[in-house]
Amino acid sequence: MILVPVIDISCGQVVHARGGTRESYPLLQSILSRSSDPLAVVSGLLRLYPFNCLYIADLDAISGRQDQFTVIRRLTRQFPELHFWIDPGIDNLASLQRWQQHGPGIPVIGSETLTDPAILDILPGSGSVILSLDFRDAHLLGATDAIVSPEYWPRRVIVMSLDHVGRNRGPDLPRLLQLRATSAGVELYAAGGIRGPADLHALQQLHIDGALLASALHDGRIGTEDLNYRD
């Protein structure tokens, strides 16, 4: 199972995502870092475990505010050994193409911000983009229901349960089981609510390919020994 740490950035700092209500996210407090500065937080994550991939959510861009491109670029230059998955609030084909031309890392297209169904035509089987299916209260967020059909999916798909994020609720196993049954050949990544090693084991039992982690790393519920065991 591939484990991908997540940092959520707003106003130049890493914040603690909880339930998808971004306007109330506090600054991150972590046993891995003395500050919420993105460089310090990523350094702390890499001291915990030599991750080879990092997911960055630009919460300001996702919310339609001034993006954090400068901060993201600084991180990609500071940590060249990492593969970056970046959600920069892509909403249409033009914004995806701009990111692919000028932005670092692999862009994540979140269904929450997607407004242009035309983007679906370029996704099937692609390894150059990642799709995030963003759910809140059992509802898919976004402009089109067609996106839940595996025929439109790229090679990697994140199943994001926003109402589980940072709330110690565990991953949405029924939804993941349902999507796994209809998506042979697609890498599925669980995001939201993962509490500890037992949840990682449950995801492995469902043949989920990977998991996005945040809170459980920063409060110590998943430590170095647990991460080494997953290798």
C-alpha positions, 0 to 999 in steps of 0.5 A: 500500500502506498502511503501519501502524507498530506499538507493543506496550505492556506495563507502560507501556513499548514492548517489542520483540515477538519470536515471540509469547513475550510474557513475554520481550519486552525494552524497545524499543531504537530509532534513532528514540527515546532511550527506550521511553516510548510518547510518545517512540516515537510521536514518533520514528515521526512524525519518520521519516514522517507516518503517519496510522495507528498500531496499538497492542497492549495486551500486558497486556490480551491476556495477561489482566493489568491493561490499559494503557487510561490509556496508550492514552488518553494517546496518542490525546489527544497525537496526535489526527491519527492513526487508532488501531487498538487490540488490547485483548484482546477476548474476547467480544461484551460486551467489544467493546461496552464498548470501542466505548462507552468506548474510543478508536480502532478495536478490533482483535479478535484470534482469539487471545483470542476465546472467543465465536463469537457475535461472528462474527455482527456482523463481516461487512462491518463498517468499525467493527472490524478482525479479526486472524487470529493464526497460530503455527506454521501454526495459527490461534489462537482458539476457532473455525475458522469465523473463517477463512471470508471470509463472517465477515470485516469490511472489514479483516483482519490476517494476523498471523504471530506466530512471524515477528514480530521474527525476520527471517523475512520475511512468510508469503507462501504464507498471504497468497497463499492468503487473498488468493485467497479474499477479494475485496473485503476489505482484507488487511494483512500482519503479522509478519516484514517485513524491508525494501523487498523484502518490501514489494514482494513483498506488493504483487505479491500485491495485499496492501493494507497491512502492519504494521511495527515492527522494520524501522522501529526498526533502520533497514532501512526508512527515510524514502526507502523510505516515500516511495517507497511513496506 
